[in-house]
Amino acid sequence: MNTCLKYLVITVNLSFWAVGYASDEHKHHSMPTSEHHSHSMTHQGAMNMELIEGVIKRIDKGNNKVTIKHGEIKSHDMPAMTMVFNLSSPNLLQNLNKGDEVKFKLDTDMKTIVHIEKK
């Protein structure tokens, strides 16, 4: 009887372990898929960021913003216009001044400049 009880306890423990392991494996496989999807979307978004041409109309260093009169943004079906953009870093505007012709890239939110350079 003791031997049967030991086998029963071992079997029950193994069953709980197997269920827990399968559950953890399921979490492991499902989470990276969404993380991978997010990563690939970020990577894909970075690869699809087009270089936009424009002219700096105003620099607002205090609020980390810049106003640019830009050309058409084809990837987002946006016509040419003048817009205020956030900067991902205040350092982006080093060596840039009002009136400079520039090329820049926007983050996926289409409101934040992540790269800018003189044309």
Order of alpha helices (4+ residues) and beta strands (2+ residues): alpha-beta-beta-beta-beta-beta
